[in-house]
Amino acid sequence: MWCVADLTEEYIEKMEDVLETYEKPYDPNEPVVCLDEKPVTLHADIRPPSPVKPGREARRDDEYERCGTANVFCSVEPKAGRHFTAPTPDRCAFEFARFTCDLATKYPAVKTIHLVMDNLNIHHRKSLTDAFGEEVGGEIGDQFTIHHTPTHGSWLNQGTYSKAYLLKESLDRLWKYRYEGAMLNYLRRWIDQLRWQGLQPFQKLAVTLLDHLDGILNYCRTKVPLGVVEAVNGNIKSLLRRGRGYQNLRYLLLKAQRIAASKTQFVVFKKAA
């Protein structure tokens, strides 16, 4: 695999430790939690947005001002479906200690918390003791059983999926825009976020979105829901299966217009024809 470093004994030992931790049956007294962090860029509106009014949707200008960066700590307990996030100004050791302390309070009566993390320099017990002192920091650290992923093996950390989840949720906002400029601007900012994360599947998704950019922006022009588009495609495929050939594309679209199941589908076919 391209993402695997040299398979040394240390690498294999840590990899097997993480995989064995994942294979443990679910035990509420020994939860398995994965932790990671996600850098984010901050933007501010240059012009105040216009709120929604009767007969007019909310409007937001596509220009923005860059306001630096911040960080989001993410933790996920895959087998229990629990997910926690916390925004912080940066990802320094003190902020990590605060998030870890807060994470411990989420599991007040457990035997131990199996915490899976990568090898970032702040992901150690020293961050807790520096922030809260040897006694309190040590007590917090004793609540965790740490499992570090191998060097160049952070892909084993399921906390990475938290970053993917946040990106997926933020992408859903793309379809709320009704103006091409605003939609294009939001998509560009979302792709900028991808470059920070280095998530390979999402990088491929970004390329796909750019390849179909005209079709995405066309959503602002036609306001046709994606469900209707799928129904239209289904009608065309059905006609192609049943037909023995059509004179031209226009004739095919006219035939599809005849069997449109809804007024919206009828309008779509009419425009296409």
C-alpha positions in Angstrom: 0.0 0.0 0.0 1.3 3.4 -0.9 0.5 4.9 2.6 2.5 2.3 4.5 6.0 3.1 5.6 8.8 0.5 6.1 7.3 -2.5 7.9 9.7 -2.5 10.8 9.1 -4.5 14.0 8.0 -1.4 15.8 5.6 -0.5 13.0 4.0 -4.0 13.0 3.8 -4.0 16.8 1.9 -0.7 17.0 -0.3 -1.6 14.1 -1.3 -4.9 15.6 -1.9 -3.2 19.0 -4.3 -0.7 17.4 -6.1 -3.5 15.3 -6.4 -5.7 18.4 -8.0 -2.8 20.3 -10.5 -2.3 17.5 -11.4 -6.0 17.6 -12.3 -5.9 21.2 -16.0 -6.6 21.8 -17.9 -3.5 22.8 -17.6 -3.0 26.6 -19.1 0.2 28.1 -16.6 -0.1 30.9 -13.7 0.0 28.5 -14.7 2.3 25.6 -12.4 2.6 22.6 -12.2 6.3 21.6 -10.2 7.7 18.6 -8.9 11.3 18.7 -7.6 13.6 16.0 -7.6 17.3 15.2 -8.6 19.3 12.1 -7.3 22.7 11.1 -9.9 25.1 9.7 -9.7 28.5 8.0 -11.8 31.4 9.4 -13.8 33.8 7.2 -15.7 37.0 7.9 -18.4 38.7 5.7 -17.2 41.9 4.0 -20.9 43.0 3.5 -23.6 42.1 6.1 -25.9 39.3 4.9 -29.5 40.0 4.1 -32.0 38.0 6.3 -34.9 36.1 4.8 -38.0 38.2 4.1 -41.5 37.3 2.8 -41.1 36.4 -0.8 -37.3 36.5 -0.7 -34.7 34.1 0.5 -31.7 35.0 2.7 -28.7 36.4 0.7 -25.0 36.3 1.5 -22.3 38.0 -0.5 -19.7 35.7 -2.1 -16.8 38.0 -1.0 -15.1 37.2 2.4 -12.2 38.3 4.5 -9.6 35.7 5.7 -9.3 35.8 9.5 -6.6 33.3 10.1 -6.9 29.7 11.2 -8.2 27.7 14.1 -8.4 24.0 15.2 -11.1 21.5 15.9 -10.4 18.5 18.2 -12.5 15.5 17.1 -13.1 12.3 19.0 -15.3 9.3 18.1 -16.3 6.1 19.8 -17.1 4.0 16.7 -18.9 1.1 18.4 -21.1 3.3 20.5 -21.7 5.9 17.8 -20.6 8.8 20.1 -18.9 11.8 18.6 -17.4 14.9 20.3 -15.8 18.0 18.8 -14.4 21.2 20.3 -13.1 24.3 18.5 -9.9 25.8 19.9 -7.7 28.7 18.8 -4.8 26.3 18.0 -3.7 22.7 18.6 -1.2 23.5 21.3 -0.5 21.1 24.2 -2.6 23.1 26.6 -5.7 22.9 24.4 -5.1 19.2 23.9 -5.0 18.8 27.7 -8.2 20.6 28.1 -10.0 18.5 25.5 -8.6 15.3 26.9 -9.8 16.4 30.4 -13.3 17.1 29.0 -13.3 13.8 27.2 -12.6 12.0 30.5 -15.6 13.6 32.1 -17.8 12.0 29.3 -16.9 8.6 30.8 -17.0 9.2 34.5 -17.5 5.6 35.8 -15.5 3.4 33.4 -12.6 1.2 34.2 -10.3 2.7 31.5 -10.6 4.6 28.2 -8.7 3.1 25.3 -7.5 6.2 23.4 -6.2 5.8 19.9 -4.1 8.7 18.6 -1.3 9.4 16.1 2.2 10.5 17.1 1.7 14.3 17.2 4.2 15.7 19.7 1.3 16.9 22.0 -0.3 13.5 22.2 1.4 12.5 25.5 0.9 12.5 29.2 3.3 15.4 29.6 0.7 17.7 28.1 -1.6 16.9 31.0 0.9 17.3 33.7 2.2 20.6 32.3 -1.3 21.9 32.1 -2.8 20.6 35.4 0.2 19.7 37.5 1.7 16.3 38.3 -1.1 15.2 40.7 -4.2 16.3 38.8 -2.7 15.7 35.4 -1.5 12.3 36.4 -5.0 11.4 37.7 -6.5 12.4 34.3 -3.8 10.5 32.4 -4.5 7.3 34.5 -8.0 7.2 33.1 -6.6 6.5 29.7 -4.9 3.5 28.1 -3.0 5.1 25.2 -2.6 3.3 21.8 -0.4 5.2 19.4 -0.6 4.5 15.7 2.7 3.7 13.9 4.7 6.5 12.4 3.3 7.2 8.9 0.3 5.0 10.0 -2.2 7.6 11.1 -4.6 6.2 8.6 -5.3 3.5 11.3 -6.8 6.2 13.5 -10.6 6.1 13.0 -10.6 9.7 14.4 -9.6 10.7 10.9 -13.2 9.7 9.9 -14.4 12.5 12.1 -12.7 15.0 9.9 -14.3 13.3 6.9 -17.7 13.5 8.6 -17.3 17.2 9.3 -16.3 17.8 5.6 -19.3 15.8 4.4 -21.7 17.7 6.6 -20.3 21.1 5.4 -20.6 20.0 1.8 -24.3 19.6 2.2 -24.6 23.4 2.6 -23.5 23.8 -1.0 -27.0 23.0 -2.2 -28.6 25.8 -0.1 -27.1 28.4 -2.3 -29.3 29.9 -5.0 -26.8 32.1 -6.8 -23.9 30.9 -8.9 -21.3 33.2 -7.5 -22.0 32.3 -3.9 -22.1 28.6 -4.7 -18.8 28.7 -6.6 -17.2 30.7 -3.8 -18.3 28.2 -1.2 -17.2 25.2 -3.2 -13.7 26.8 -3.6 -13.5 27.4 0.1 -14.5 23.8 0.8 -11.8 22.5 -1.6 -9.3 24.7 0.2 -10.2 22.8 3.4 -9.5 19.5 1.6 -5.9 20.7 0.9 -5.4 21.1 4.7 -6.6 17.6 5.5 -4.8 15.4 3.0 -7.7 12.9 2.9 -7.1 11.1 -0.4 -10.8 10.0 -1.1 -11.9 13.5 -0.6 -9.2 14.8 -2.9 -10.7 12.6 -5.6 -14.1 13.9 -4.8 -12.9 17.5 -5.2 -11.6 16.6 -8.7 -14.9 15.1 -9.6 -16.8 18.2 -8.4 -14.6 20.4 -10.5 -15.1 18.2 -13.6 -18.9 18.6 -13.1 -18.8 22.2 -12.1 -21.1 23.5 -14.9 -23.7 20.9 -13.9 -23.5 21.9 -10.3 -23.9 25.6 -11.0 -26.8 24.7 -13.3 -28.7 23.8 -10.1 -28.8 27.5 -9.3 -30.2 28.2 -12.8 -32.9 25.6 -12.9 -33.7 24.9 -9.2 -34.5 21.3 -10.1 -34.2 18.9 -7.1 -31.8 16.0 -7.5 -34.6 13.5 -7.1 -36.3 14.8 -10.2 -33.0 14.5 -12.1 -32.8 10.9 -11.1 -36.4 10.3 -12.3 -35.6 11.9 -15.6 -32.5 9.7 -16.0 -34.7 6.7 -15.2 -37.3 7.6 -17.8 -34.6 8.0 -20.5 -33.0 4.7 -19.7 -36.4 3.0 -19.8 -37.1 4.5 -23.3 -33.6 3.4 -24.5 -34.3 -0.2 -23.3 -37.8 -0.3 -24.9 -37.0 1.5 -28.1 -35.5 0.2 -31.3 -33.8 3.4 -32.2 -34.7 7.0 -32.4 -34.2 9.5 -35.2 -32.3 12.0 -33.1 -31.8 13.2 -29.5 -34.6 15.8 -29.8 -37.1 13.0 -30.7 -35.9 10.9 -27.8 -36.5 13.9 -25.4 -40.0 14.5 -26.8 -40.9 10.9 -26.2 -39.6 11.2 -22.6 -41.6 14.3 -22.2 -44.8 12.3 -23.0 -44.2 9.9 -20.2 -43.1 12.5 -17.6 -44.6 11.6 -14.2 -44.7 15.1 -12.8 -45.0 18.7 -14.0 -41.4 19.4 -13.0 -40.1 16.4 -15.1 -42.3 17.7 -18.0 -40.6 21.1 -17.8 -37.2 19.6 -17.6 -37.7 17.5 -20.7 -39.3 20.5 -22.5 -36.3 22.7 -21.8 -33.9 20.0 -22.9 -35.8 19.3 -26.1 
